[in-house]
Amino acid sequence: MAIFSVYVVNKAGGLIYQLDHYAPRADTEKTFSFPLDLVLRPHDERVVVAFGQRDGIRVGHAVLAINGAEVNGRFTADGKDVLEFLGNPANYPVSIRFGRHRLSSNEKLMLASMFHSLFAIGSQLSPEVGSSGIEMLETDAFKLHCFQTLTGIKFVVLADPRQAGIDALLRKIYEIYSDFALKNPFYSLEMPIRCELFDQNLKLALEVAEKAGPFGPGS
């Protein structure tokens, strides 16, 4: 069981804090001969597998590295177009690492804003008056849990579907936010949280939650 990440979204939908706590490794590196037996296509400024699956490589996986050098979007480490490089027989055999694309800071900001909008839509669509909005979204790979305070701050946790104690964790994160962000004289409301004590106590709370431990007085 694991907790993957934590997001804090202000009442305007802006991302003010994000922590990647645990990222399952799903990268696959293989050596290929020419011609490449996978179909690659450019997508959202990166090169992804469009057709063909083998040895853990899935459709949608992005090219992350070539010959051990990290790929920068659609370009190799030395600035060459990935598709052109892989289309040249002289560059084979070649080692390619595939895996899930790592979200950039801008993508995280955009996704936080999108969730804020979905939360508001959920509140409006609910047949119950005064609905709190989206509290949980479930997939086969993770669950998204959300707790919104009375002031509109949203605390979002992505965790393994089997992870227990997330409701208690969300309220613990709210306590940590109140103690180490709101009580910090240098912190401005609605602005990004940059506080070492907040980071330390949040990480400790995540470790306790992963062990399914209780949050007792003073914890």
C-alpha positions in Angstrom: 0.0 0.0 0.0 1.2 3.5 -0.7 0.3 7.2 -0.9 1.4 8.6 -4.2 1.0 12.3 -4.0 -0.6 15.3 -2.2 -2.1 18.4 -3.7 -3.3 21.6 -2.0 -5.6 23.8 -4.1 -6.7 27.2 -3.0 -10.3 28.5 -3.3 -9.6 30.0 -6.7 -8.4 26.7 -8.1 -4.7 27.5 -8.0 -2.2 24.8 -6.9 -0.3 26.1 -3.9 1.4 22.9 -2.8 2.3 19.5 -4.3 4.3 16.6 -3.1 5.2 13.4 -5.0 5.5 10.9 -2.1 5.9 7.7 -4.0 6.0 6.9 -7.7 5.8 3.3 -8.8 8.4 2.5 -11.3 7.0 1.1 -14.5 9.9 2.0 -16.9 11.0 -0.6 -19.4 14.3 -0.4 -21.2 15.0 -2.6 -24.3 17.6 -2.8 -27.0 16.1 -2.7 -30.5 17.3 -3.5 -34.0 16.2 -1.8 -37.2 13.4 -1.5 -38.1 11.6 -0.6 -34.8 8.7 -3.0 -34.2 6.7 -0.3 -32.4 4.8 2.6 -34.0 5.7 5.9 -32.4 3.9 9.2 -32.8 4.4 12.8 -31.5 1.8 13.7 -28.8 1.7 16.7 -26.5 5.4 17.6 -27.1 6.6 14.1 -26.5 7.0 10.8 -28.5 4.6 8.0 -27.4 3.8 4.4 -28.4 0.8 4.6 -30.8 0.7 0.9 -31.7 2.4 -2.3 -30.6 2.9 -3.7 -27.1 5.7 -6.0 -25.9 7.8 -6.8 -22.8 6.0 -4.3 -20.5 5.9 -1.5 -23.1 2.3 -0.2 -23.5 0.4 2.0 -25.9 0.7 5.6 -24.4 4.1 5.0 -22.9 6.5 7.8 -23.7 10.2 7.6 -24.9 12.1 8.6 -21.7 15.7 7.9 -22.7 17.8 6.8 -25.7 21.1 5.0 -25.1 21.0 6.0 -21.4 20.6 9.7 -22.1 17.3 11.4 -21.0 15.0 12.6 -23.7 13.7 16.2 -23.6 10.2 16.0 -24.9 10.5 15.2 -28.7 14.3 15.7 -28.7 17.3 13.6 -27.7 19.9 14.9 -25.2 22.0 16.4 -28.0 19.0 18.2 -29.6 18.1 15.7 -32.4 14.5 14.9 -33.3 13.6 11.5 -31.6 11.6 10.3 -34.6 14.3 11.2 -37.1 17.0 9.6 -34.9 15.0 6.4 -34.6 14.2 6.4 -38.3 17.9 6.2 -39.3 19.3 2.6 -39.6 22.8 3.9 -38.8 21.7 4.5 -35.2 20.9 0.9 -34.5 21.1 -1.2 -32.4 19.6 1.4 -29.9 18.6 1.2 -26.3 15.2 2.9 -25.6 13.6 3.4 -22.2 9.8 3.7 -22.2 7.5 4.6 -19.3 4.8 7.0 -18.1 5.5 10.6 -18.8 6.5 12.6 -15.7 4.1 15.5 -15.2 5.7 19.0 -15.5 5.0 21.8 -13.1 2.8 23.5 -15.6 0.8 20.2 -16.2 0.3 19.9 -12.4 -1.0 23.4 -12.2 -3.4 22.8 -15.1 -4.7 19.5 -13.6 -5.3 21.2 -10.3 -7.3 23.9 -12.0 -9.3 21.2 -13.9 -10.1 19.3 -10.7 -11.3 22.5 -9.1 -13.7 23.0 -12.0 -14.9 19.3 -11.8 -15.4 19.7 -8.1 -17.7 22.7 -8.6 -19.6 20.9 -11.4 -20.1 17.9 -9.1 -21.5 20.2 -6.4 -24.0 21.7 -8.9 -25.1 18.3 -10.3 -25.7 16.7 -7.0 -29.4 16.0 -6.2 -28.6 16.9 -2.6 -28.7 20.6 -1.6 -25.4 21.8 -0.2 -23.4 18.9 -1.6 -19.7 19.0 -0.6 -18.6 18.1 -4.1 -16.3 15.3 -5.2 -14.9 13.4 -2.2 -13.4 10.4 -4.0 -12.7 9.2 -7.5 -11.7 5.5 -8.0 -9.8 3.7 -10.7 -8.2 0.3 -10.8 -4.7 1.9 -10.1 -5.4 4.6 -7.5 -8.1 6.5 -5.6 -8.3 10.3 -5.5 -9.6 11.6 -2.1 -10.5 15.2 -1.5 -11.4 17.2 1.6 -12.5 20.8 1.2 -12.5 23.1 4.2 -15.1 25.7 5.0 -12.8 28.4 3.5 -12.6 26.5 0.2 -9.1 25.1 0.5 -8.9 21.6 -1.0 -6.6 18.9 0.2 -6.2 16.1 -2.4 -4.5 12.8 -1.8 -3.8 10.1 -4.5 -3.3 6.7 -3.0 -3.3 3.0 -3.7 -6.9 1.7 -3.8 -6.2 -0.6 -0.8 -4.7 2.2 1.4 -6.7 2.7 4.6 -7.1 5.8 6.8 -7.2 8.5 4.1 -10.1 10.4 5.7 -8.0 10.7 8.9 -5.0 11.6 6.9 -6.8 14.4 5.1 -7.9 16.0 8.4 -4.3 15.6 9.7 -3.0 17.4 6.7 -5.5 20.2 7.4 -4.1 20.4 11.0 -0.6 20.6 9.7 -1.6 23.3 7.3 -3.2 25.3 10.1 -0.3 24.9 12.4 2.6 25.4 10.1 1.3 27.5 7.2 -1.5 29.7 8.6 0.4 30.4 11.8 3.5 31.3 9.9 3.8 35.2 10.0 5.6 35.1 6.6 2.9 33.1 4.8 0.3 34.9 2.7 -3.1 33.3 2.3 -3.8 31.6 -1.1 -0.1 31.7 -2.0 2.3 28.8 -2.5 3.3 27.0 0.7 7.1 27.1 1.2 7.7 26.0 4.8 10.2 23.4 5.9 8.2 22.5 9.0 5.1 22.0 6.9 7.1 19.6 4.6 8.6 17.7 7.5 5.3 17.1 9.3 3.4 16.3 6.2 6.0 13.6 5.2 5.8 12.2 8.7 2.0 12.0 8.5 2.2 10.2 5.2 4.5 7.6 6.7 2.1 7.1 9.7 -0.8 6.7 7.3 1.0 4.2 5.1 1.5 2.0 8.2 -2.2 2.4 9.0 -1.3 4.0 12.3 -3.7 6.2 14.2 -3.3 10.0 14.6 -3.5 10.3 18.4 -3.3 13.5 20.5 -0.2 15.5 19.7 0.7 13.3 16.7 
